[in-house]
Each structure stands twice: as C-alpha cells, then as structure tokens.
Amino acid sequence: MQQYEYVVDGATLKCNKGSAPGMLRVVAKRPEVGGRPGANTTDNAPLVNIPSFGGCKLQKNKPCVPAPQGWEGYFRNTKVGEAPALLLETCTNQCAVGGTIKITRSGQTGPTAPLDLIAAPPVTPATWTCGPMPEGALAPAKLVAMPNIKAGGPPVVNSNNGESISKHGVLFSHDGPNPRDATMGDMPLKEAFLVASHQNKTGGAGTIWIIARNPSKTEAVTVDVAGSGMSGADKSVYPGVPRVNNKPVKHITPTPDRAKLVTEQQREYTAYTGRSVYYNVALDMLNDAAPDKFNGVIPPGGTAVLYKERVNPSGGMETSLNMKTSGGQGVYTYVVSTAGDNPAEALAMIKARRMADGNEEPQLSKKEGAAKNALGKTAGVYGASKLVGDTPVPLPECDAHLAFSLNDSGYGRKADSPRVHSLPGLRDAKGESLVFDDSAQRTHANYGLEFDLALVLRNDQATPRKVRVWLSHNSAYAAPGAAITKDRQLYFNGPMSFNGQPPATVLITWYKTSQELTAAPIVVNPGQEVRVPLRFFFPGMSSGGLQLKLESKK
C-alpha cells in the first residue's frame, strides 16, 4: 500500500547536481508533526529553508548557491499551517541552475503522523442545517468537506484519454520520454492498479493490449495480475447524447417537449442501467470476483501480455487490474491499440515508440485549446488508488441535513476547492512528471478509483435519531429551467455497496439527480455509535461532483 509521510524541520534534502545532502529548516512557527514543526510549500527560501548542497556539478564544483523555483507534487488541500504540506514521497523542487531537489528523509522523530487528504474541520452538530432535506442535488456552496479521508492502495496507472481512439499505437506508458512528450517521466513500478477505458473509433476492429516489460538486464521479475475487464457494443459502453424522435440532440433548451424528452431518456437509461462495461467491471471488483489474468515470470529484458481485449468497430473496453511484482526493479507497463490480434504488432509499436497521436478528446480541446499531449489530459500515474477513512458524524438535536463533497466536477481544469480530496501525480527519480496534466489531480476524478469510506454516526442527544443517506451530483445542480447540455446527462451508473448490503445499482442522470441509498432509515439510539460503510469504484470523469447527503430526524 502506498504510504505518505509529512516532512518536518530537519528533513534531509538532496540535489542530483550537488555533492552533498543538506537539511531543510522550518523557521516559521508551525504545528508539530511527528515531533517537529511541520514543513509546507512556503519553506522555499534559499539558504534559509533550502541549504547549500556542497559543490555544484553544473558550475564546475563551485559552492552551491541554491535557486529553488518552488515545491511541486504536494496535496493541494493537505495543509500544515496555512499552506500545503510537503510530502516525503512526492514533493520535489527544481533549481534554476538545473538540479532537482528531492526529500530523502522526512525528519520526523516521533510516531509517523497519519496523512489526511484534506484539511477538513471535524463535523459537529452545528455543521448540520436545521430543516428538511431539499429535493435533488444541493448547490456546491452548501457542501462541506468530508474529514479524515486518507490515501490508500498502490499507485493508479490511468489510461483513459483519448477515450475515443481514432489511431492505433501506444496509448500510455510510464517508460520515459517519447515523441509525444519529451519530458514524460521514467519509472518502473513494483505494484500498481492498472485502469484502461477506451472506445474504438478507428473504423475497424481492434485490440487493446496491456503489456509489461522487465527493464532489468540480470534479474527476472515475477508478476501477478488479477482483475476484471470486458468489451461491449457501442450502447453497452455509452448511452449517447439525448435523443428526440431518434435524432441526437447535443444541446437541449427548455421546450414544450421537455416532458417527452425526460420520458424517452428514462426509458433509454433504464434499459441501459447495469449494461455498461465499466458497471460490470466495478461489480466484479466490489464482489472480489476478479479472476487472475496473468501469473508468471518475465525474464531479464523480456515482455509479457498481462491483458488483451478484442474490440469491435464502435465498441469499447474497460479493465481494472491489480498488479504486484517481486524480484527485480518492477516493470514498465504499456497500453497499446492495434488493428490485428497479434502481440508482435503491439511489441513492434512499443519498440518503435509509435505513439497513437491524434486521439484528443473534443470536449477538452474546445474548452481549453489544443492539448500539448494529444492523447488527453488525465492519463498518468497517480499516488494512490483508494480513498479510505471513517468520518465521525455527531447527530444534531433538531431535524436537519448536510451534504459532503466527495470530489469536484467535470472535464478539464477547475479552480482549487477547499472541499476536494486530491492526489498528486507521481514523479520519477529525476523529478519528471508521470502525468500529462493536472486536471485529474485537481478534480480527483479518475476512472477506477476506489472509495472505501464509512460514516460513523453518533447520537449524543436524549432521543433516538433516524438517518437517511442519498448520493447526488452537484454538477447537476442548476436553476429551474436551465439548459440541459451534453455535459449534463449520465452522471453515475455503477454498483455501490452500502451499509453491509450486497452491491446495488445507483443511477444518476440529468433528470434524476439523487438516489437514496438507505432502504430504511438507520436508527441511532441515545449514546449509540453506528458505523455505516460505503464502497464503490469511480466510473469516470463525468461522475466528478458527487455529493453524499444525510438527513437526521427524531
């Protein structure tokens, strides 16, 4: 499991162009973390916070005078003091002279402090709003952060953009620079959660491959992969845009036909529910029914096919795989699209570094201009594959409601939000990023991400309380009569395990913005504490903006 550690005063720093390590100094007054004052991104002053690193290799070994450009790789909403905390595993600082400063020891002297993904205040009875739960989704301004959420699981390798594939080639790899992105990071992985979600728009049948390569020249590596994956026809992957008289409508304004449109969409989505490939992959993972896909030894310099899926024209595929290795340095993984069904074709593309350029997502390019990396904005290697944690929720005296924000919403860049759990993309030993863009880091809206959370309901009142819970979508929140666009269609279509029950279908669309998760109100007696677990796998970027609504009544 990926672990994260706060950095504190006295941490050991190393520059790859310096001759000696140095010590980070925190001179500002800060809360203590693990026995020492905690460090944050403002600790960046040369020769005050950042030391000299002996002789500089780029300056003919003249004494190093550091010129740090600012810390990167931090969790935006995990703070020490008033700024984001520095983290041992992910934070780097680029020197203007040319070196990369990394943190090699955190400096903590006491027990390692647990890492919260967001600096959320604890919930109190005063956090609730007295009054009945409003219908549908709540306005984003009404949401509160969900405290005590931590990172878990191995890093996630995310290959989901370009989601629609128009050209064959390597879709994603963490195997260093390539013709598409000369600065892409280079890092083999010993464990990972591999996620691929693609739709075939090449005009013919194709195959999606996930291939591992052992970079060691002397050591074999054992690889074990278990997970789920499948392909389906076009409608089994995406429901398409809303239709009127069987004609697609990309932007829908309020009309007298709105009621008819809602009826048609209800019929279409009801038939579609539970049929998508990502729904069924998530169901396998929730039920721990994901079979072994590969178990074997890759010799030095060798390769192995971990997974493949044949995809029909206009069809799509989805897979989620847990990968563990032993021996060697780990492996590089590649997601490759080919026209044929011969692994030699995929291996030749990897060897030639033939990248599948031109598969940019149109909704991203229209909103943000041409992407630097044509394959999209959210593919990359991120620091963890789970959100985990128990959130204490003391119940109020009055009949009341509240809503937690589970993530932020939508495609592309979003402003930083104090409510959003976010994870940084990983960087290699040289400090190079393993993600194409920070949009998924900002929204934390990655395909396949696992939510393994729990509400700990506590009743300190004198009478019993009855609690109901809904899942909603805050991007669906709009004033009455607002236009329905193609970005407001299907927000969540996936299985969810709630309060120890078998996974049930949750479907949220633009016409149905909330679904109750409680089959009956949860009764919490005076002095009682009830833990209510919630587990699901995130089905995609359009499901950003999820909110968990609670209502407490006498």
N, C-alpha and C positions, 0 to 999 in steps of 0.2 A: 504494500500500500504506500502511495506517495505520502511523505511526511513533510511538513513545513515548519520552519523554526524562525522565531523572531531574532533579529540582530540587535545587539546592545552595545553599550560603551565597552571598548576593549576588544571588539571583534578583530579577527585577523583578515587583512586585505592583501591581495597580490595582484600586481600588474604584469601582464605577459611580456612587457618590454622592459621591466625593471629587474635589477639584480638581487633585490632583497624584499621580503614581505614587510608590511607595515601594520600599524594599529589604528583602527577607527576611534576617534574621540567624539563623544557627545558632550558638548559644553553647556547646552541649554538644560533648564530644569524640566525633567520628564518623569512620567510614571515609571516605576521599576518593573522590569520584565525578567523573570528568571534570575533575580538577584542583582540586576544592574539597570541603570537608566536605559530605556528603550531608544533605538535609533529610528529616524524616519528620513524621508526624501529631502528634507531641508539640510541635512548634515552633509553638505557638499562643498564647503569652503576649503580651498587648497591650503595646506599647511596648518589649518585649524582643525578641520574634521578629517580631511584626507591627507595622509602623510606622504613624505618622500619615499620612493622605492629604490633607494641606492643609486646605482648608475643606470642611465637610460641607454638602451641598445640603439635607439634611433638618433641619439645625439652623441655618438662616439664615446659612450660611457661617461659622459659628463654628469654631474649630480642631477638627479631627477627633480624637476620642479613641476608637480602635477598640475594639470589644467582640466579638471573634471567638468564634463558637459551636462551632468545631471543623471540621477538614478533612473533606471528603466527596469521593467519586469516586476513591478510591485502590484499588489492587490489594491485597486483604486479605493475601496471602501473599508479596508482593514487599516485602522489608524492607531498610531501611538502619538498622543498629544493631538495636535491639530493637522497633521499631515500623514499620508500613507506610510505604513511601517516598512522597514527594509526586511527582506527575507533571505535567509541563507541560500536557499536552493535556486532562486530565480533572478535576483537583482544583480545588475551589472552597471558599470559607469564607464562611458567612453572618454578617454583622454584626448584633448585636441591635438596633442603631439602624435597620437596614433596608437597608443596602447589601449587595452581593455582591462579594467579593474574589476576583479571578482572578489567575493567574500568566501573565504575558505573555512573559517570557524566563527560561530555566532557570538562567542564571548559570554554566553550565559553560564553562570556558576551554580545556580540553584536548579531545582527541578524544571524541566523544559515546560514553558508555558504553552497551553493549547491555543491554537490559532483560530480565531473567528474570521469568517469571510467578510463580515460587515460589522461596523461599529454601531450596532443597533442597541438602543436602550432596552432594558427589560420591560416586559409587559406588566402593567399594573391594572387594578380595577378602573383607574382613571383613564387608561388608554381607550377604553370602550366608549361608544357613543350611545347614550340612552335613547331608546325608541326602537321601533320595529325595523327589520332588515329591508332596505329598498329592493324593488324588483330589479333583476338583471345585474349588470356589472356596475361597480362603483367607479366614480371619477378617479383618475390617478391621484389627484390631490388628497383624496380621502384614505389612501392606503398607508399602511405602516410597515416598517421593516420587520422581518422575521428574525429574531435574535438567536444566538447560539448555534449557528449553522457553520459547519466545518467542511474542509475538503477531504475527500477520501478516494480510494481506488487508485489504480495505476493511471499514467498519462493517457489521454484520449487522442488517437490519431484519426483525424476527421477529414474524410474525402466526400464532400457533398456539393461542391461548386467547382466548375459548372455542373449544375444538377442535370441540365439537358445537354447531352453530348452530341455535338454535330461533327466532330472529327476524332478519329482514333489516335491513340498514343498513350503516354504516361499521364495519368490524371493527377496523381500526387505521390510525392516521395519526400523523405527526410534525409536523402542521400546527397546533401550538399548542393553547390551551385549548379545551375542548369541554364540552357539557353533562354528560358523564360524569366528567370530571376537569378541574376548573378550573385546576389547576396544571400540566397537561401541557406539556412543553417545545415550542418552536417553532424548527425548524431545517431549512432545505432542505439536500439532500445532493448533492454532485457525483459521488460514486460510492458504491455500496452492493452488498451481497449480499442480495437480496430472497428471503425464505423465507415461504411460506404453507402451512399444513396444516390443513384443516378438513373436518368431516363434516356433511352436510346432514341435520338433524333437524327441518326445518320442516314436514314433511308433504307437500311437493310438490317438483317440480323447481326448480332454482335455478341461478344463475350467480355465480361468484366472479370479480371483476374486480381487476386491479392497474392503477391509473391514475396518471399523472404530471401535475403542474401546474407550469407555469413562473410563478414569482411576480414576475418582472421585468416592469415596465411598458414598458421600452425595448429590451431585448435578447432576441434569440432564443437558444434553447439546443438544441444537438444531443445527442440521446440514442441510445445504442447498448445494446441488451439482448440477451444470449444466455443460454440456459439450457434447462432441461427441465421439463416439467410434464405431468400427466395426471390423469384421474379414473377411478374404478372403482366396481364394485358394493360393497355393504357388506362382504362377506367379503374382497374384494380389498384393503380398507383395514385392517380389524382382524379378528383371528380370533375375537373374542368371548371371554367367560369360559369356563372349562372346563365340560364337559357330561357328565352321566351319564344314560343312557337318553334322550338327545337333549333333556334339560332343563337349563337353565343353573344352575350352582351357583356362587354368589358367594363363599362361604367354605367351604373343604373341610378337614375334620379327618381325621386318620388313621382309616381304616376298613378292613375286610377287602377292600373293593372298590378299594383304592388301586392295586393292580397292574393291575386292569382299566381304571381311570381313566388311568393312565400310558399303557397301550397305545392307548386311544382318543385321547389327546392327541397321542401320537406320530404316529398316522395323520393326525389333523387338521392338525397343524403341518407335517408332511412334505408334505402336499398344498398347504399354504398358502405354503411357502417359495418365495421368488422371485416371488410373485404380487402383493405389495403395491405400491401406487403409490410409496411412498417408497423401496422397494427399487429399482424401475426408474428413478426419477429419480436416485438416487445412482449407479446403474450408468452412466447417461448421463454424469454429471459425472466419474466416475472414468475413463471411456474417452475423455474430451474429445470426446464425440459430441453435446454440447448445441448445437442449431442456433440461429441468430438468431431472435429473437422480434419485435424492433422495431428499426428503424434509421431515424431521421428527425429533422426539425427541428420543435420546438414554438415557435410564435410568442409574442411577449410576451403574458402573461396567458392563454395557451392551455393546452389539455389534450390528452393522448393516451392511448389504451388500450395499455398495454405487454403485457398478457396477459389472457386470459379463459379460463374453463373451465366448461362446462355440466355440472352435477352432478345426477344422477338422485335421486329420493327415496331416502333412507337411503344414498346414495352418498357418496363423499368425493373430495377432491382434494389434490394435493401439487405444489408447484413450487419450484424453486431457480433464481434468475436473477442473473446478473452484470450490473450496470448501471454504465455510465460516461457522463459528460456532458462537454461542452466549451462554453465561452461562458456568459455569464450567471452567475447565483448558484447554479446547480444546480436541483433540482426537489424538490417535495414528492411523496410517494407515498401512495396510499390503497389499502387492501384493502377491497373492498365486496362485500356479498352482496345479490343482487336475485332476485325471483321470475321476472322476464322475462329476455329476451335482448337488450334494447335498451340501448345505452350511455347514452341520455338518462336512464333511470331511475337509473343509478348516479351520473351527474353531478348530478342533482337532489338525491340524498341527500347528496352532498358539499357542495353549495351550502347546503343547509338544515342542515348538520351533524347529520344524523339518525344517531345512534349506535345500533348494534344491541345495546342493553342486554338483560340477562337471560340471557346465554349462559354463565353461570358454571359452571365445572367442579365437579361434585358432590363429587369426592374432595377438592378443596381446601376447599370450604365446610364439609364435615363435620369436617375436621381442624383448621381454623383459624378457623371462624366466617365470617360473611358478608364477602365481599371488598368492599373500598372501591370497587374498579372491577370492575363485574360481568363484564367480558369476560375476566378471568383475571389470573394473576399473572406470567406470563413474557413476555408480549408487550412489545416495546420495541426500542430501537436500542442495540446493544452495541458496544464499542470495536473489535472485530476479528472476523473470520470464520474464522480459522485458528489452530491451534496448530502451531508449526513448531519443529524443532530436532533436533540429533544428540546423543544421550545416550551418553557413553563408559561402557562396561561391562567392566572388567577381570575376567577369569575366575579363580575360586579354585583352590587346589590340590586340595581334597577334592571328591568328588561332592556337589553342593549345589543349592539352589534359592533363588529370590527372586521377589517379585511387586511390580510397580509399580502404583500407583493412578493411573488415567487421569482420573478425575473422581469427584465424590461422587454420592450416590444419591438417587433417589426424588422424590416430589412435595413441594412446599411447603418451608418453612424447615428448614434444617439448621444445626447448630452449626458454627462455623468449624473447619476441619480443616487441620492443617499439611501435609497431603498433596495438597490440592486446587488445581488451576490455576483461577483465577477472573479474570473481566474485569468492570470496572465498566460500568454503563450510561452512555451519553453524556449531556451536559447542554448546553443551549443557551447563547447569549451572556449571558443573564440568570441563569444558574445553575440553571434549572429542569430537572428530570429528564426524560429521554425514555424511561423505563421505568416500568411500573406498580408494580413491587415488586422486591425484591432476591432473590427465591428462585432465579431462574436465575443471578443473579450469584454466589450462594453455592454453587450446585451446578455451575455452568458446564455445564448440561445443556440446551443449545439445539438445537432441530431444525436440521438442515442444516449445523451446524458442521463444518468440515473438519479432520481430524487428518492432518498430513503430517510424520511423525516418522521417526526412524531409531535403531536400536540399533547402536552401534559396539563390536563385540566384540573384545577384545584379550587375547591369550594370552601372559602373561609367565612361564608355567610351562615345565617342561622337557619335557613330553609333550603330544601333541595333546589337544584337548578337543572333545566333541560337544555341541552346544547344541540344545535343543528349546524351542519357544515355543507358548503357549496364550493364548487370550482367554477370560476368565471374568468373572463378575458377582458383586460382593461383597454385593449385596442378597440374592442367592440363598443366601448362607451362612446356615445355621440348624442348630440341633442336630438330630440324628436324630429323626424322628417329629414335628417341628414342624408346626404347621398350615400348609396351603398356602392363601393368600388370593388375592383377585383382583389384588393388587399384586405377586404372585409368579407371573407367567405367562410371557409372552413378553418377554424382556429385550433381545434383539438379533436382528434379522432384516435383514441387509444384506450387500452385497458389500464385499469388502476386498481390496486389492492388497497382497501381502506378498512381500518379497524379490525384487522384479522380475518376479513371475509375473502372468499375467492375473487380473483380479478373480475371486475365488471366494466362494461363499456361506458366510456364518457365521450359524449359528442357535443361540441360547442360550435355553433355557426353564427353567421351574422343575424339570423332570425331567432336564435336561441342562445343567449349569451351566458347562461348559468345552468348548472346541473347540480342537483342536491346529491351529496354522497352518503348522507345518513338515511338508512332505510326507516329508522325510527329515532326520535330524539335520544341522545345519550344522557342518562340521568346521573348527576353527580351529587351525592348526599353531603350534608354538612360535615366538614372535617375530612372529606374523602379526596383522593387524588386518582385520576383516571388517565392512563396513557393511551392515546389514540394514534396508532401508526398509519402512515401514508406512504405508499411506494409506487412509483411509475417511471417509465422511460420517456424522455422528452422526444416528441415525434417530429420536431422540425422548427425552422426559423419562424414560420407563420404562427407558431404557438408561443412566441415570445409575448410577454404581457399577461401571464397567468396570475390570478389572484385567488386566495383561499379565504372565503367569507365564513364568519362564525356568528351565530345568534344565540344568546343566552336568555332564557325566560324562567320565571318562577314556576 
